Amino acid sequence: MVTKLACVYTSTGQREFVKQYLGPTMRREHPEVQIMIYDHNRDFVARWAVAILSDPVAVSFVDGVAFHWYS
């Protein structure tokens, strides 16, 4: 049996993960590494950007938004 695992987030889930865990850890241990949010198809990029970048703590850890130009 093969078990597949994936990181599947909602926009608010990714915001909270970046804000509470990923952002603080990466800035402390690997400050040269940039954090890009989203990284999926363009259909929902605006929704995710607003949800994450409107949070003053989360945005302090985000360096950009990654997305694919196809749907």
N, C-alpha and C positions, 0 to 999 in steps of 0.2 A: 504494500500500500504506500502510495506517495502522498505526502501531505504538503500542500502549498501554503506558504505564508506570505502575507503582503502587508504593506503599510497602507491602509485605506483610511483616509481622514475626511471629515467634513471641514469646511472652511474654519469654523470655530474650533474644531478639534485641533487642526494644525496650528491655529493661532495660539491656543493654550499650550501646546507642546513646545512651540518655538519660545514662547514667553517664559515658561516655567522651567524647562529642562534643556532643550537644545541650545538656545541662545546663550544663557549664562555659562553653560559648560564649554561651548566652543570658544566664546570670548575669553574665558579664563585659561583654557588649556591649549587652544589653537587660534590665537587672535588673527592670524594671517588668512584663515579660511573664511570665504564669503558664504553667506546663507542666502539661497534663492528659494522663494516660496512658490507654491503651486506646481509647476512642471507637468502640465497636462495640456489637453487640447484647448483651443482658443474660445470655445463656447461659453465657459464660465469664468474666464480670467478676470473680468471686471468685478464680479460678485466676490471672488476670493480676495482680490486686491483690497476692496473696500473693507471686508471683514477683518483682514489682518493688519493692513496698513493704517487703519483708523484707530488702532489701539496704541497709545503712546509708549507702552513698555515693549510690546511685540515689535513695533517698527524700529526701535532702537537696535534690534539685533538683525534686521533684514537688510540685505544689500541689493536686492532686486527681485523681479518676478520672472520666472521662466515659463514659457509656454510654446506649444507647437502651433503652426499656422494652419492646421487642418482640423476637421471635425470628425 
